Amino acid sequence: MASRVIPVDPFDLVIFGGTGDLARRKILPGLYRRFKHGQIPPDARIIGAARSDMTTKEFRDFVEQSVREFVPKQKCDPKILTPFLDSLSYVAVDALGDQGWGDLAGLMRPDVVQAFYFSVGPSLFGPIAERLKSNAIAGDEARIVVEKPFGHDLDSARDLNATLAQHFTEHQIYRIDHYLGKETVQNLMALRFGNMLFEPLWNAQYVDHIQITVAETVGVAGRGAYYDRSGAMRDMVQNHLMQLLCLTAMEPPSKFDPDAVRDEKLKVIRALDPVEPDDLVRGQYRGNDDIASYIQDAEATDSQTESFVAMKLHISNWRWNGTPFYLRTGKRLRARMSEIVVRFKEPPHSIFEEDTGQTANELSIRLQPNEGMDLKVTIKEPGPGGMRLIDVPLDMTFAEALGEEVADVPDAYERLIMDVIRGNQTLFMRGDEVEAAWAWTDPIIEGWQDRRDTPHGYDAFSSGPEEALMLLHKDGRRWRELRE
């Protein structure tokens, strides 16, 4: 079954920070892939904008190098790469001054979709937005894409939203979280709302608990200055894990519409109970002779910043009252793994002997690596010897089930950028959603600061602090094992 690719309308896309690391690794190679698949029309234009004094030819050379580095060799077609590079331009602009803005204005076309990707630090969002308007570069239907972090706390998030709102309306602002562009995350909505199989069971009556894990093997080396001001709570929980929680727990929207979906996500955030101190574990990875510690990677002395967070949450609404949600995320863990696990309750009565091995059903939704889903069900063990039960997975790994088609599925950034051009905000965060997430997060951070809590140490490439294991053990539960 061939994947159906629908071209988007002609557009001018300006990438501020066009020579930066995110543009080099993700945005520009992703745009090449969409061009190769015929989704970007030939008359679309991509304009790099940065402080560097660079010609368009030098920018094209830079982009060619990034495509060859980050696109697999067998998928890098010179016959496609040449016209893609021909669609590129470059303008040197000063985000805090006047240089280059007139040149950029001269390149923009008023009769096509206009999109501006702010692949820069949040401190430049306001100055760039103001100059786009004061120089008559962005039209009334232009779209801006802003990267996280969306503030450092509630006050800064409000200030950032207010600054952007001075120049652009909410329907023009696309707050991008690449986790929402992952194929499996969107399949979570298809699984829940496109099938009758699970939705009747997706509630406190049948679900024992839900685990959401985002584990990384990498440390913070190379971004320690940023990370030590942020920590795992601000860097991962407030946005990535919060979005996964919302999509898992939200009520069915009336339709697959941007505001309908985001309204339901917002209700989940507002229904979250405060987190009790006993339901929160913070950790910081230790080093050894071969591996740097967090302190060494962050180049910080006596830092109390967490590289690991685990917590138990409760959602006070009709659907989830009494069902705990367990979240964990961390650096330098045993495996790189992101998954959502829905653990169903055990049957209310077993007709089999107690030692048959019967356990509860478990649905696992894998975001990375090897995107897919599996459902653990109980069957009779084949062979003679009576009724012995075993658990087996009904496994659907996308790469195995869909073959070559899944190999060409757009990555998160590709999909989300194309949604910007289409004007579809479903997978982007709304301003009130960001502020609600910070309103829930801030008291947790303030609580451990007031208590002067220190993070628990854990060995690099372990499962995290022992205290995180006890978070579930005290409830008679266990984390899913971290594995590739």
Salt bridges, closest charged atoms under 4 A:
ASP12 OD1 - ARG45 NE 3.30
ASP12 OD1 - ARG109 NH2 2.71
ASP21 OD1 - ARG24 NH2 3.21
ASP21 OD2 - ARG25 NE 2.63
ASP61 OD2 - LYS57 NZ 3.11
GLU64 OE2 - ARG68 NH2 3.17
GLU69 OE1 - ARG24 NH1 2.96
GLU130 OE1 - ARG131 NH1 3.68
GLU141 OE1 - HIS171 NE2 3.62
GLU170 OE2 - ARG175 NH1 2.68
ASP177 OD1 - HIS240 ND1 2.66
GLU183 OE1 - ARG415 NH2 2.23
GLU199 OE1 - ARG192 NE 3.30
GLU199 OE2 - ARG319 NH1 2.95
ASP208 OD2 - HIS209 ND1 2.70
ASP208 OD2 - ARG477 NE 2.73
GLU216 OE1 - LYS331 NZ 2.92
ASP235 OD1 - LYS148 NZ 3.08
ASP235 OD1 - ARG223 NH2 3.40
GLU251 OE2 - ARG319 NE 2.77
ASP259 OD1 - ARG262 NH2 3.43
ASP259 OD1 - ARG430 NH1 2.90
ASP263 OD1 - ARG430 NH2 2.80
GLU264 OE2 - LYS267 NZ 3.29
ASP279 OD1 - LYS474 NZ 3.69
GLU306 OE1 - ARG282 NH2 3.05
GLU339 OE2 - ARG480 NE 3.17
GLU339 OE1 - ARG483 NH2 3.90
GLU362 OE2 - ARG343 NH1 2.97
GLU362 OE1 - ARG480 NH1 2.86
ASP374 OD2 - ARG366 NH1 2.97
GLU381 OE1 - ARG388 NE 3.11
ASP395 OD1 - ARG366 NH2 3.58
ASP408 OD1 - HIS37 NE2 3.78
ASP408 OD1 - LYS75 NZ 3.13
GLU414 OE2 - ARG33 NE 2.47
GLU414 OE1 - ARG34 NE 2.85
ASP419 OD1 - ARG422 NH1 2.92
ASP432 OD1 - ARG430 NE 2.90
GLU433 OE2 - LYS265 NZ 3.08
GLU435 OE1 - ARG158 NE 3.88
ASP453 OD2 - ARG451 NE 2.95
ASP459 OD1 - ARG286 NH2 3.09
GLU467 OE2 - HIS456 ND1 3.41
ASP475 OD2 - LYS312 NZ 2.96
ASP475 OD2 - ARG477 NH1 3.96
